[in-house]
Amino acid sequence: CPAPLCRTLPRPPPSLACGTGGTRRWTSSFSQPGSTESDPGEGQVFLSENCVKRLLEITEGSEFLRLQVEGGGCSGFQYKFSLDTVINPDDRVFEQGGARVVVDVDSLAFVKGSMVDFSQELIRSSFQVVSNPQAEKGCSCGTSFSVKF
């Protein structure tokens, strides 16, 4: 997207809020394959209610949503979402209500503290990373961002 369309992302709220009728902080589990132990020092990725609902609708069996960060986009980095079934040794699993989002450790450094949401609009429906405390600026399309230094 052209530079004039890029904007600065708002600072995330103190507790990543979601839902109606108040604020709610989603608890997600951090784990290595086969493990369910939480390790807050490694960072968290939170799942919104809409994300959980949509993932439960579209995933089957051992499928989960994989979130990766790649170089590219108009702001320097871009988010990539895909459905996957293989958990690698360097992956971290974040689960909420039976829905799972998996992030490799390299990508986690760019999205820790973020919330994954599902947005449905007239022209598109997509998973999105919102309230990313690691991002300084983002593109208006919501798929690319630059990192804070």
N, C-alpha and C positions, 0 to 999 in steps of 0.2 A: 504494500500500500504506500502511497506517497507520504512523504514526511509531514505535510500539514495535517494529515488525518491522525497522526500518532498523538497520544496524550499521556499524561502522567497518571499512573495508577494511584488510587487512593490508598492511604495507609490502612492496614487491616485493623478491625476492631479488636479491643483487648481480649475478648473471647470470640472466636470465630462463630458468629451467630447464624442460625438457620431456623427455619420453621416459622409457624405462625403463633401469635399470642405470646410473644416473649422471646428470650434468647435461650439458646441451647448449645452447648459445646459437644460436638460429636467426639466420642472416644473411639480411637482406632487402635488396633493392635499392631505392634511392630514385631516381626518375627523373621527368622531365617527359615528355610524350608524344614518342615517338620517341627518347628518350635512355635510356642505361643507366648513366650516371655516378652514383656514390654521393656523397651530401653529408651526412655525419653531423651537421653543424651544424643541419640542418633538422629533426632528430628521426627516429626510426625507429618502425615498427610491426612487431612480430614475429608470425610465424605458427606455431602449434603443429603437431605432427605430425598430430593429429586434424583440425585445420582444413584442412591441405593435402590430406589423404586425402579428406575430404568434398567439398571444392571440385572436386577432380579427378573425382569421381563425378557431380556435378550440373551442372557447367558444360560448355557446348558451344562450340566455335569460339572466338570473341573475347569470350565472356562472362567476367565477373569479379565478385567480391563488392565492393560499395560499402559503406563504413562512413561514416556521418554522425553528427554530434552535433547534437541539437536541444534547444531549451528545452522543459521539461515534465517530467513524471514527478513522483514524490513527493519527490525530492531536488533538483530544479532543472534538471537536464539529463538527456537520455536518449539511448541509442544506437539508431541505426536501421540495419538491414542490408537490402540489396536486391541482386538480380542486375542487372547493367547491361552495356552494350556500348560506351558512348560515354565516352571520356576527354577531359575538359575541360582547357583551358590551366592552370587553377589546381589540378589534381589531382596527387597524388603516388602513384606505383605501388610497391607492395611485393610482391616475388615470391619464392616459395620452391618449388622442385621443380616448376615449371610452373603453380602456382596463384597467382592474383593477387588482392590486396586493394588497392582504390583509396580514398584519403582526400583530400578537398579540404583546402586549406591552413588554412581557418578551423577545420575540425573537428580537424585534426592538432594544433593547439595544445592541445586538450583530451585527446588520446589518445597523444601521443608518449611512447615508452618502454613502451607497453602491449603485451600479447600478445592476439591473436585466437585463440580456441579454439572447438572444436565439442564440445558436450556432448549426450550422448544418455542420456535417463532414461526411466523407464517412462511418465511423464505428458507428456513433451515432449522435443523435440530442437531445439537452437538454436545459433546462433553467439553467442559472448559475448566481451566484453572483460574480460580478467582482469589482475590486477597492474597497474592503472593508477596510475602515480606522480603523475598530475595530480589524482586524485580524493582527497577527504578522507573522505567518507562515501558509502556506497552503500546502495541498497535491497536487502532480502533477495531480491527477485525477480531482481536482477542487471541490470536494464535501465536504472536511473537512478542518478545520482550527484551529489554536490556538488563544487565545485572548491576546491582549496586556494588561499588568498590569501596 
